[in-house]
Structures are given as C-alpha cells and as structure tokens.
Amino acid sequence: MSQDTLTYLLDHLKRVAAHADVNKMTTLNLAVCFGPAVVCPSPNSDVDVQPTDKLDKHVELLKYLLDIWPETRGKCHHCE
C-alpha cells in the first residue's frame, strides 16, 4: 500500500471514529474490522505469516495509529 493511500485511509477512518457516538465505530471497532487487512503482509511478500497469526497485534497497531492520528490533518470536501 502506498504512503498516500495509507494516509488517505487513516484520515478517513479518523473522521469515522470522530462520530463514534452516532455510528458506534470507535478506533477499536475500526481496528478490528480493518487491522488484519491493512497491517498483514501482502501474499506476495517473503514474510511467512499464517492468516490467523498475531491478528491481535494487527488490531492493536491500527488502533494505536488511529488513536495518535491527528484529527485536523485535512478536511474531507465531501463531509462538509
């Protein structure tokens, strides 16, 4: 995943988490849903990881990133 794509995704997920009082998608819930897909190595990589290995670490990492990601990095022109 390119750096620009990851930045865009984290910006979007942070905006979703900002409305957790309405949509119930806290940073933890978002990390559970997206962590394994975003953090797992590509199937073409040389890293030997089974699909169920260390999923909790993937969730933990994405939650941490979302928790520290700035809310004011940029405005979504669709969200106003």
Secondary structure, DSSP 4 states (H G I P E B T S, - for coil): --HHHHHHHHHHHHHHHTTHHHH---HHHHHHHHHHHHHSPPTTSS----TTTTHHHHHHHHHHHHHHS-TTS---TT--
